[in-house]
Amino acid sequence: MPTLEASDGRAALTARGWPWRLGKGGEGNVGDWVFRRLTATFAAAAIVLLAAMAVQMTRSSALSLQRFGLGFIASTQWDPVREVFGALPFIYGTVASSLLALLVAVPVSLGVAIYLAELAPGWIRGPLGFVVELLAAIPSVVYGLWGVFVLAPRLREAVEPGLARALGFLPLFQGTPRGFGMLAGGLILAIMILPTIASVSRDVMRAVPTIYREGAFALGATRWEAVRIAVLPHARSGIVGAIILGLGRALGETMAVTMVIGNRAEISSSLFAPAATMASVIANEYTEASGDLYLAALSELGLLLFVVTVVLNVVARLLVWRVGRLPGGALRS
């Protein structure tokens, strides 16, 4: 039987009696040994799963990769009848709708986060924060239905004609108001990513020590000045991470965007024009794909979306690390 011995004031389990050596010098704990290897297995399983997904999508898109090569990314033609496929319109739609969503959602989200973290009275902070977080729990198809029956008609009847009259000299606001198009897709994405950015930013701001705010007030700063010079600089890396999380969801969102963006494989400078994203074309056409090349092209779109998502997360980690190293950019708690 193994015996317990005291070593440096701590109980240690000797390796005598066990078929393996537990830790350096035969010392260790069976539970720690099992836990360490079990958690390492879980971590390795995540990496293996990610690699398996990449390998499977690469194999599924092999025919398209051989047929079109890098031209698949640069081509603007998507013609299933003639089996000519190009991903550029969908890449454009994915990037443009996501950036439009960020332009709308980030200022609103930061305003909500600042109010909840710094300005809201205690009796409303909890309920309002709960409502904001609840927006993230609404299924995307519900957002899509709301976009079809409420947002798109409102855009077609009032918003887009007004934008055309006021800003029609810009290419972004030219064309026939349809309601369904890039503007509708960007707005629905903005609403969907708003709770993610706002909730994470609020938590990051609340993690900034109170001593920074008190120091700003002691120097005569107003409430806004205290937020601007004491809170935001120290929460900067966390806020950047929150924005990247929102962008990640916007890039991969499928159902809600599919229902309002118009689903047309074209590149247009107008926000009123219909467009399509990589996720929406996969959702719309995968069940109808009859030929091997057609399926391979859709699989390659999925592979592109997978690569974009992975690259985005890597860039996000590097960006958060870089911002955190700037003076005043590290999150302290």
Secondary structure, 3 states (H helix, E strand, C coil): CCCEEEECCEEEECCCCCCCCCCHHHCECHHHHHHHHHHHHHHHHHHHHHHHHHHHHHHHCHHHHHHHCCHHHHCCCCECCCCECCCHHHHHHHHHHHHHHHHHHHHHHHHHHHHHHHHCCHHHHHHHHHHHHHHCCCCHHHHHHHHHHHHHHHHHHHHHHHHHHHHCCCHHHCCCCCCCCHHHHHHHHHHHHHHHHHHHHHHHHHCCCHHHHHHHHHCCCCHHHHHHHHHCCCCHHHHHHHHHHHHHHHHHCCHHHHHHCECCCCCCCCCCCCECCHHHHHHHHHHHCCCHHHHHHHHHHHHHHHHHHHHHHHHHHHHHHHHHHCCCCCCCC
